[in-house]
Amino acid sequence: MLIDYDHKQNVHTVQGAAATLSKVFSSNLPKSLLDVGCGTGTWLRAAADMGILSVVGVDGIVVADNQLHVPRSNVRQCDLTAPLYLGQRFDFALCLEVAEHLPESSAATLVSSLVFHSDNVLFSAACPGQPGQHHINCQWPGYWQHLFNNHGFVCDDSIRWQIWEDLRIEPWYRQNIFCARRDPLRAGEEARLRSVIHPELFEDLSRTLNAKAVDKQLQSISAGSMPLTWYLTVSMRAVFAKVARHA
């Protein structure tokens, strides 16, 4: 699937990735890590710098060599809307701000690909109204939690609150991130992940939602869907407004 996305328009830092992973792996450093939707490889670079021996990334877009933070041999191009089979499993898998770029019909497939490759997943995806390139399936964390639960995974967002005010980390990660781990006996019984907006994204989200509301209103007017009384009174309101302005 061809996705209209330009990595140059969104800067993701190795520093932010390192700050997050230092919290996630504070007590136990995995030996292998897979990043699904790795982009330019910032998280792979941070993982390798921490001492993780095997780091592999997959992405649906070919990134130029001069944009990659890791060797080309560490990254593979794959269609993320299709089932992913790499022929190996990993101690940990990442999928961060990727799922919103794929159609909703691929959501369950993406989660299946993640849990097939690891028993531990760090996940985040854009919430409804979150601005960005090619955002076509923005969902609250609870939507993704349900899909992970279906595979016997328990979800926990304690990492979100540990990094909530860390300015080194991009705000979309601080808002949406959570961990999922295989635990069939408890899956679905854990607390539901909360739908929250980070203060640093609130203004952008409000602007996006307001623009959508205005656009919907204009579409209703153009389609003649407004009540008849609205069309009968709007011209008189405009006349009065014009007179008042000149007065």
Secondary structure as the mmCIF struct_conf table of DSSP 4:
data_model
#
loop_
_struct_conf.conf_type_id
_struct_conf.id
_struct_conf.beg_label_comp_id
_struct_conf.beg_label_asym_id
_struct_conf.beg_label_seq_id
_struct_conf.end_label_comp_id
_struct_conf.end_label_asym_id
_struct_conf.end_label_seq_id
HELX_RH_3T_P HELX_RH_3T_P1 HIS A 7 GLN A 9
BEND BEND1 ASN A 10 ASN A 10
HELX_RH_AL_P HELX_RH_AL_P1 VAL A 14 VAL A 24
TURN_TY1_P TURN_TY1_P1 PHE A 25 PHE A 25
BEND BEND2 SER A 26 SER A 27
BEND BEND3 LYS A 31 LYS A 31
STRN STRN1 SER A 32 VAL A 36
TURN_TY1_P TURN_TY1_P2 GLY A 37 GLY A 37
TURN_TY1_P TURN_TY1_P3 GLY A 39 THR A 40
HELX_RH_AL_P HELX_RH_AL_P2 THR A 42 MET A 50
TURN_TY1_P TURN_TY1_P4 GLY A 51 GLY A 51
BEND BEND4 LEU A 53 LEU A 53
STRN STRN2 SER A 54 ASP A 59
BEND BEND5 GLY A 60 ILE A 61
HELX_LH_PP_P HELX_LH_PP_P1 VAL A 62 ALA A 64
HELX_RH_3T_P HELX_RH_3T_P2 ASP A 65 GLN A 67
BEND BEND6 HIS A 69 VAL A 70
HELX_RH_3T_P HELX_RH_3T_P3 ARG A 72 ASN A 74
STRN STRN3 VAL A 75 GLN A 77
TURN_TY1_P TURN_TY1_P5 LEU A 80 THR A 81
BEND BEND7 ALA A 82 ALA A 82
BEND BEND8 GLY A 87 GLN A 88
BEND BEND9 ASP A 91 ASP A 91
STRN STRN4 PHE A 92 LEU A 96
BEND BEND10 GLU A 97 GLU A 97
HELX_RH_3T_P HELX_RH_3T_P4 ALA A 99 HIS A 101
BEND BEND11 LEU A 102 LEU A 102
HELX_RH_3T_P HELX_RH_3T_P5 GLU A 104 SER A 106
HELX_RH_AL_P HELX_RH_AL_P3 ALA A 107 HIS A 117
BEND BEND12 ASP A 119 ASP A 119
STRN STRN5 ASN A 120 SER A 124
HELX_LH_PP_P HELX_LH_PP_P2 ALA A 126 CYS A 127
TURN_TY1_P TURN_TY1_P6 PRO A 128 GLY A 129
TURN_TY1_P TURN_TY1_P7 GLN A 133 HIS A 134
HELX_RH_AL_P HELX_RH_AL_P4 PRO A 141 ASN A 149
TURN_TY1_P TURN_TY1_P8 ASN A 150 GLY A 152
STRN STRN6 PHE A 153 ASP A 156
HELX_RH_AL_P HELX_RH_AL_P5 SER A 158 ILE A 163
TURN_TY1_P TURN_TY1_P9 TRP A 164 GLU A 165
TURN_TY1_P TURN_TY1_P10 LEU A 167 ARG A 168
BEND BEND13 ILE A 169 ILE A 169
HELX_RH_AL_P HELX_RH_AL_P6 PRO A 171 ASN A 176
STRN STRN7 PHE A 178 ARG A 182
TURN_TY1_P TURN_TY1_P11 PRO A 184 GLU A 189
BEND BEND14 GLU A 190 GLU A 190
HELX_LH_PP_P HELX_LH_PP_P3 ALA A 191 ARG A 194
HELX_RH_AL_P HELX_RH_AL_P7 PRO A 199 SER A 222
TURN_TY1_P TURN_TY1_P12 ALA A 223 GLY A 224
BEND BEND15 MET A 226 MET A 226
HELX_RH_AL_P HELX_RH_AL_P8 LEU A 228 HIS A 246
#
